[in-house]
């Protein structure tokens, strides 16, 4: 066997005892020689590697100096030098002594040795001049989980001894918590009490003894075992790799856990009772915190939540470009540079921006030998346009518009896409996207199309996609094809490098997903520990080995290593010490995760049971109950809305089930009423009829996509307004200096707004707004904003604002 000494037996006539002793001496000498050779190799490797590292750090420091930047390591090291080793150390220590008389150090278990040196230099100097401040140190070594930042919980003991020796400090302990229910603490005590690797743990007590609690360990989710082997003569079935993915048992088991997770969440929300300020209420999504050790497999669990229409906020990095709304915008941009891309156009037409139905797409596809049109009864009917298989969908859409058989949704799509195609190669990507969002009414249409529980997330993702155009390529203005190539590279990149999903300003009624590190300091009535049967992260090598004694000013050992075989016997005790610290930190992570739960702790995992996993440790002490106190449906006393409930807009923890249901294919919520649509058409006519270049009635009708039956009334209405005597000075060029329609400006909030018509006279400027509806209270505020914006542009003239109603009335505001 490998690394096992070969057995050497004595020959006939040889002394067995002396032979064994000689063999052992020889083996010991060979092992020593091997260890010395390996130590020399380690030394030579570190000589070259550290020389390269020093050169890299020099270049890095030079780069930071050129850009006048400091990183976090610089801040710590320079402060340490200033307070301990510089000419001005005494002055700085004096300034600190004279300014700060009381020092509170919170979360001290997260302190590293260098930070302690900074504090120790100050405290020692103040002691020397009898000017000691009052020092209060707070911390919990059980919550030390930041070894990757060189935090060392052992410093807590060093600081305690220092303060007791020099400051006569009193050591206080507190093992009573106001957060956790007794049922949760019973499991915490059962997991950690008496554990050899968790020395120093003392039993915890609950302050709220009457607080109901519950701990449940769900069965491990695992796929059924594969058959041992095919029977003789059985048919061998081959897998088509193009149609069927390779069966990954580990990922398949996690998918089962994810479905179990989503089903359980849907079952407990609205049914479990949560104690909130001495009142009981049904559990909401916002009461649930989901914790994972790593983000590696979060996509699987998020997919299950989306399928179950459960709102959530995640800390997973990346993912923006894989959302449906970002995919829609990418498809639209792809079409603008490749109008012959039928699939991109099809996806674009089905987005909420255009809201085309399946029938609209069938009209484009051309079912049968003829392209179908719409009859007056709303049914599909043949139209005289023959099917041309060689034509792209964009060409077919243009032909449908020309022969006037396109539906209103297709008419709008053709008009907008035609204008955006003309801008695609002229505007920077960010400006182009701004046009798409504004003219396509993207945010309002997406908000109307998605369930309410997803609305904030979708709108935040649309805004985040817009910001990418400013961030890509260091703020330069790439071409649209270059921008899409950059997005493709970002999609293929690691989640840490690809763009994050948009940040939602208000969490609302949504469960939260965090890593355990992110959740430190947080709490929730219900905590779910996901993927708890996973092994701790393995040491992948190619790292730094550091031994920094807590009372030393510098590390006692610092070296680099590659893989396990390169460790060497000379460093073995350092690796053993590091492994013990890593094991303790893993248990600290479990402690932090479990103690986030105020009332309920749910634990799940997947695959075969892993020895000493978090799942096994909790399952060994948690008792299973069929009925638990949180599931008892007790009468809930009526209470006034809390600020959180007011934010959610309803005391009900469940959203309207109609919002959670999948939208039927082709169905889109109407964005405008008939009256609003009439107003839009009238606005368009007034804009074009008052331009310098006039178009004929039929030309304007087709350009504005106005139905034939609506055009006569709209045309007459517009002519009446233009010919009204009271309005002549605003539309007759002989009376004013200049005039413009659809004047865009940016208000104080950074929003793009438009005014219907701006008319400039010799001493005054008029802002006109067409209104086809009734008067409303917000019209005065709207006109005041117009006036403020135009006054900044025309400071020497009086700015007047007026509303022009459908009957020709001019009402100055």
HELIX and SHEET records of a PDB file:
HELIX    1   1 UNK A   16  UNK A   67  1                                  52    
HELIX    2   2 UNK A   72  UNK A   84  1                                  13    
HELIX    3   3 UNK A   89  UNK A   99  1                                  11    
HELIX    4   4 UNK A  108  UNK A  110  5                                   3    
HELIX    5   5 UNK A  113  UNK A  128  1                                  16    
HELIX    6   6 UNK A  141  UNK A  143  5                                   3    
HELIX    7   7 UNK A  147  UNK A  149  5                                   3    
HELIX    8   8 UNK A  155  UNK A  167  1                                  13    
HELIX    9   9 UNK A  182  UNK A  192  1                                  11    
HELIX   10  10 UNK A  196  UNK A  198  5                                   3    
HELIX   11  11 UNK A  249  UNK A  268  1                                  20    
HELIX   12  12 UNK A  285  UNK A  287  5                                   3    
HELIX   13  13 UNK A  298  UNK A  307  1                                  10    
HELIX   14  14 UNK A  320  UNK A  322  5                                   3    
HELIX   15  15 UNK A  324  UNK A  337  1                                  14    
HELIX   16  16 UNK A  342  UNK A  350  1                                   9    
HELIX   17  17 UNK A  358  UNK A  365  1                                   8    
HELIX   18  18 UNK A  393  UNK A  402  1                                  10    
HELIX   19  19 UNK A  408  UNK A  423  1                                  16    
HELIX   20  20 UNK A  429  UNK A  439  1                                  11    
HELIX   21  21 UNK A  442  UNK A  449  1                                   8    
HELIX   22  22 UNK A  452  UNK A  471  1                                  20    
HELIX   23  23 UNK A  472  UNK A  475  5                                   4    
HELIX   24  24 UNK A  480  UNK A  492  1                                  13    
HELIX   25  25 UNK A  516  UNK A  519  1                                   4    
HELIX   26  26 UNK A  564  UNK A  566  5                                   3    
HELIX   27  27 UNK A  569  UNK A  571  5                                   3    
HELIX   28  28 UNK A  572  UNK A  594  1                                  23    
HELIX   29  29 UNK A  614  UNK A  621  1                                   8    
HELIX   30  30 UNK A  629  UNK A  631  5                                   3    
HELIX   31  31 UNK A  643  UNK A  648  1                                   6    
HELIX   32  32 UNK A  657  UNK A  660  1                                   4    
HELIX   33  33 UNK A  674  UNK A  689  1                                  16    
HELIX   34  34 UNK A  697  UNK A  703  1                                   7    
HELIX   35  35 UNK A  708  UNK A  723  1                                  16    
HELIX   36  36 UNK A  725  UNK A  727  5                                   3    
HELIX   37  37 UNK A  728  UNK A  731  1                                   4    
HELIX   38  38 UNK A  779  UNK A  793  1                                  15    
SHEET    1   A 2 UNK A 102  UNK A 105  0                                        
SHEET    2   A 2 UNK A 134  UNK A 137  1                                        
SHEET    1   B 2 UNK A 176  UNK A 177  0                                        
SHEET    2   B 2 UNK A 205  UNK A 206  1                                        
SHEET    1   C 6 UNK A 214  UNK A 217  0                                        
SHEET    2   C 6 UNK A 597  UNK A 603  1                                        
SHEET    3   C 6 UNK A 524  UNK A 529  1                                        
SHEET    4   C 6 UNK A 288  UNK A 292  1                                        
SHEET    5   C 6 UNK A 511  UNK A 515  1                                        
SHEET    6   C 6 UNK A 312  UNK A 314  1                                        
SHEET    1   D 2 UNK A 273  UNK A 276  0                                        
SHEET    2   D 2 UNK A 279  UNK A 282 -1                                        
SHEET    1   E 2 UNK A 370  UNK A 374  0                                        
SHEET    2   E 2 UNK A 380  UNK A 386 -1                                        
SHEET    1   F 2 UNK A 543  UNK A 547  0                                        
SHEET    2   F 2 UNK A 557  UNK A 561 -1                                        
SHEET    1   G 5 UNK A 738  UNK A 746  0                                        
SHEET    2   G 5 UNK A 752  UNK A 760 -1                                        
SHEET    3   G 5 UNK A 764  UNK A 771 -1                                        
SHEET    4   G 5 UNK A 798  UNK A 805  1                                        
SHEET    5   G 5 UNK A 810  UNK A 812 -1                                        
END                                                                             
